[in-house]
Amino acid sequence: MALHWFNPPVYVRTDRPGIRFGVSHVEGAAEQLLKWTKRGPKWKLAVETCMAAMGGNVPTQEVRRAFEAAAKEEGMFLPPA
């Protein structure tokens, strides 16, 4: 399966203190979203956008924007180092 890349990466918290994870493709964004326990309206939109992008119906940069918004809403976003 080909990955659907976007740039620049969106950095999010991990369950390991001091470790950050850079998400740079749709599939990675979807994987991270499914790990989060808090799931607000921006989370839901990000999941839907990921699914649409995997189907070729949404540009990857739209996924990046939705994923970053969801990460901020859930307190998972970290600014680039």
BELVENVEN-V138627 format. One record per run of one state. SS is the DSSP state (H for helix, E for strand, C for the rest). FROM is the first residue (numbers start at 0). TO is the last residue. If there is no record, write none. Layout:
# BELVENVEN-V138627
SS|FROM|TO  SS|FROM|TO
This chain:
# BELVENVEN-V138627
C|0|3  E|4|12  C|13|18  E|19|24  H|25|34  C|35|39  H|40|53  C|54|58  H|59|73  C|74|75  E|76|77  C|78|80
